[in-house]
Amino acid sequence: MGRTEFFGIWSPQRSDTKGSNVSMMIDEPVNLREWKPQSPAPAHTRLFTAGRPGRGTPGYGRVRRPVDDAIIDTWVAGLPAADVLHIVSLLGWKTDGFSEYAYYPFRSCLEAGSKPSFQHWLDQQYGPRFLVHEFPTIDAQGIEGDLMERIKTCVRRLHHEGHTVLIVDSAGAERTARVCEYLGFQRK
C-alpha cells in the first residue's frame, strides 16, 4: 500500500490510518460522507459529499496557500471507488471574491487562465477516472433557487443513470449538505 510524506510524517493511505495519530493529522478527503435517498433508488448508485483537496491537511485547511500534488494524490486515494466518479463541484469563490480554485495547479473551466481546467488536470494525472460537473457558488452564501435546480437536475440524472457521485465544496459540510437535503437524501 502506498504512503505519502507530509511534514516529515509517513502517512499510509486512508484505510490504514484509522485510529492512529496520523489519521488525526491528515484527513483527506475531509468530511467524506455517504448519503442515502429517502425513497428507493437503484442499489448500485451512491452519493457522497466531501471537502476540497487540502482542507483536511494541517496547515492548509483555511490558509490561502497552494495545495501541492502529493496532498491532492492523498485526497484522490481516499475518494469512493467507482469506474468513473462524477464530481459535482460547488467550488467557486469566497465572499471576498477569492477563487476557491486558486489553491490548485488547475482552474475552473469557467475561469480564464493558463492553468488546465480541473477536468483536464484530473485526466492528465489520473486518466479517465473522473467527470467534473461545475456549478460555482459563493462560500457561506447559500445556493440560489435557479442554480440549486440546475444542480438537482444534474445529480438526479447521474443518480438515475447509476453513477457514483461526489459533491464537493470547501469543507464538505454546508453547501454540499444543502444540495443533498434538497434532493431528498439523508446522511447514512
N, C-alpha and C positions, 0 to 999 in steps of 0.2 A: 504494500500500500504506500502511495506517495506521501511525502512530507514537505512542508514549506517552512522556511525560517522567517520569523518575524521578531524583530528586536532581540536577536540572539537566542531565541527560544525555538526549538524544533516543534512544529505542530503537526501531528498526524491528521489525516483527512477527518472531516467532521464526525463520521461514525465511530472513530476511535477515541474521541475526546470527551465523551460523556462522563461526568463525574471527576474529571481531572482538573488541576489548576489551570491548565492551558485552555480548557473549554470555557472557563470563566473569563479568560482574557480575550479570546478570539471567537466570535460568534457570527460566522458568515455562512449563509445569509442571515442577517438579524431578523428576528420576528417571523421566521418561516412558519406558516400555519396553513393547515388544510381546512377547507370549508365544505360543508355538505348542503345539498339542496333540501328545502323543506318539503318538496314534492318529489315523487320518484323520478329518477334520471337513469340514463344508461350506466351500467355498472363500471364500465371502463373509462368513464370521464372523471377527471379530477380538477379541482380548482384550489389554487394556493395563493397566498399573499406573502410578500417579503419586502424588506428594506433594500435600498440600493447597495451596490458593491462598496465596501469600505465602512459602511455605517456601523458594523459590528466589530470593528478593529480599533483597539485603543489608539488614541492619537489622531483618529480620522473621523470619528462619529459626527461631531458638529463643527469640526475645524475645517476651514476652507483651504485644503491643501490637496495637491494631486494624489490620486489613488493609483498605485503602480500595478503592473500586470500581475505580480505574484498575489496580491490581495484579490484582484478580480478572478484569478485562477482558483483561489480558495472559495470564493463566492460561487463560481460555476460548479465546482466539485460538490458543493452542498445542495445544489438545486435538485428538485424532484426528477426522477428518471422518466424519460419518455423518448420515443423515436424522434419526435420533433416537439420541443417545448415552445408553446406560444407565449411570448412575453408581452403583456399589455402594460406598457409603460405610461404612468401618470406623471413622470418626471417632467418638469417644466421650469418654473422659476421660484425663487424665494420671494418674499414680499417686497424686498428692495430691488427686484429685477435681476438678481444674480442667477445665471443659468445653472440648473441642477446637473447639467452635463459638463460644466466647466471643470469638474474634478477629474475627468477621464481623458484617455487618448482618443476618444471618439466624440461625436456631437449628435444632436438630434437631427433627423432627416429634414426637419423643418427650419433648421438654423443654417445660415451661410458660414463658410469657413473652409479651411484646407484639411481639417481632420476628417477621417472617414466617418460615415454615419454609424450609429450603433449597430444596425443590421450588417453593414459591410464589414465592420471591425470584427463582430462575432463570427461571420463567415470566414474571414481571414485567419482568425485564431483557432476556431473550433470546428470548422466545416459546417455543413448544412444541418446543424442540430437545433437551431433556434429560428423562429419567425417573430419579428418585432412588430407590434401594432402600437403606434404612438398617439397618445391623447394628452397633450401638455396641459398641466394645471398649475395653479399657484398654491404653494405650500401654505397651510393654515388659513385658507380662504374658502374651503368647501368646494363643491363642484356644481356649476350652474346647470339648470334643467336640461337645456339642449345638448350640452356636452355629455351629461350623465346618460341621456337617451342614446347617444351615439356609442358610448362605451358599452352600455347594456346590450345594444344590438350586436356589437362585435362579439362580446363574451358569450352571449346566448347562442349565436351562430356557431362559434367554435365548440361550445359545450355540446350542442346538438349534433355536430359533426363527429363527436367522440374524441376531441383533442384534450390534452392536458394543458391547462392554462395557469400562468403565473402572473398575478397583478403586482406591479412594483411601484412604490412611491419612496420618498426619502427614508422613512423609518419603518415602513411596512405596517403602519398602525391606523392612521386616521383616514386618509383618502381611500386607501385600499379597502378598509372595513366598510366605509360608507357605500362603496360600489357593491360589495358582496351583499350587504343588507338590502340594498335597492333591488338586487337581482333575486332576493328571496333565499339567500344562503345564510347558514349559521355556522359558527365555529364548531369544528369537530371535536 
